[in-house]
Amino acid sequence: MVYESENNPEKLKQKLLETYQDKSLEDLEYGEEIDTKCGSCYRFTTHEKLEIKTLDEKRVNECLLSDLKLIKGIGASTERKLKSSGFTSLDDLTEHPVYKDRACEFLEKMETDDVCAISEWISTKYSPSHPLNLLLSSLSGAENMLFMDIETLGLKDVPLILIGVAEGNQDGLTINQYLLRNLKEEKAAIEGFLSHQDSDNVYVTFNGRSFDVPFIKSRMRFHHMKTGINTQHLDLLHFSRRQWNDQLPNCRLQTLEEHFFGVKRCDDVPSSKVPDFYLTYRETGNIGPLVPIIEHNREDVVTLARILSLLHQTGDF
């Protein structure tokens, strides 16, 4: 169903209120009330057929092993000298009198497939948005990706509204969205979201390193929740800027979505209006204003998977 353009959010909201005036959450597809150890909230579960493309493990290992700068004390100039002397890979450095110990240490981490430890090693030499970290995500496998996006009542020190998390599998994505029917359900929604993570997961977000993850951690502190959030994290905003900043007017999520995948959200609620739409739902009990928030969040997590696949296909590795 197409409503008014996002350029007319008030008209969109009124149309939604009229359309859903006699509806309840139970009338929406794929939703159900769930219980967590922190109480109940509402969850929507949907599926998206999508091939999440990653890089071949052999290719990833070749790129890692050829970067001598991963070893402490080796910069670009030293790397050139070493390679001209026959030390072309980290395997070769195991025979070097100065760098052999560190090279062996790194190779041991690669042999055990400890993606978290390798990522931490890379981050001591490079920024989190360095292509090697994008490469490394392929070793985790699509089944360990958690594509995550949140909707909130504001930018800081306010509750969440909705948490969306998509898990990769052989058929594409399974998307779970945890909705607060009222603000008392925030702790339950966070608990539902956290139930999807384990020690092998990699969070994939768009500006999540600066916003989504710190926001969730702040709300967990507010509720005195002890569970930690995984440190493995790919923030696709930074990788996208590195890859496409000179090709596009900006690297916003929906700009990438429209330019690369031909997706145009005709009835989307603007992010700045999400709090207003949610509060209208709370004030009126009418679920209409919730509908585009839920769809907006779902589209965001699906687009994250598409962007990651595209980065793996077009990245300069």
Steps between C-alpha positions, in 0.01 A plus 500: 500500500639842405416796717606862476862579429741547787497868399153512658542316832190655658283388208661158521424479870137602456454246221645228721274596790197470273611172342576323828242655732329167566814283493721358773856368500360149472359597159850558365672201344794314651466649850458344842539581866807333650620450854859555608658476844456879513132502413300506178519699178382458141704333228464495123680220315539510122729353237676649200645294218842646443840358417758644737820490300830468680855448385671167455702398805808445284478856367463641853801307625711613205423865570576466870822307449632746242465802731829514689392825664288294737818433692609758758792707378426455130374800306457554127868574438625201699245278329632598157857423608401165649309395191788599274720277718272198450275528809176522306261357759453455872598138450836621371541724804509194727861467379587866565730561801309809617136440410466121526343490850221743418441337162465159668261646757273640228510178298394303807190718529421437134539125543247497784254713298467739793329778305458721808872480586602565139266800485648643820849451355405679176344787696827567683658577162210646303166674547182293552396592143815361339424257211671215688223508761243477222693207356511335839123501529488235227673257734216538747250375242157637412341286771686697768401846375253702707367793300364745755315833506306685768224761516491732799309789655798730447875519481599456864370394842157394372348154452521278198189442289601205286804275451543313174750217459543281193691173497659355191417143393505286186172646376584865570394688811277431797396835643377546855372838618436568868234765553415690817123521526568728794823631647490253788589227249841642413697258717312202354563622145873534570505152653329361192757665277793373708372143475626491141866562574774255586878522516543447123259769381603813313267799523442677169360853525489836327645763731448250780845547646410861582127465565323163519743303716579785747126571522415140587783486754368817661150356528642175643680701769175682572329165561802351685539224241829313532523325161771635271473584131744336263801711405518362145335767291489613139373854459411519130475879498878529516566225246242659268663839523839348425359318196247744350548847646625642171224336294184608683357827638511339847531158658175494694335160526205588279724667241695175465176304500350700215820534294620140515183296554231716339298521821287813543306524824187683394309470829787513746485693826797739532736406783447840660127426523525153652462628861194704406336205322569271794365748755185540290454123522544515878259793539226363274544123524479496120765271350507686168803719577695188608469333160754713306740495799503120494543490122768772508700299753457176305617660175805641676626163621436338161692781328793440735532145367482623142768762561733251667463262205572782257808612694634146485451499124641846422754565775859576410673221690 
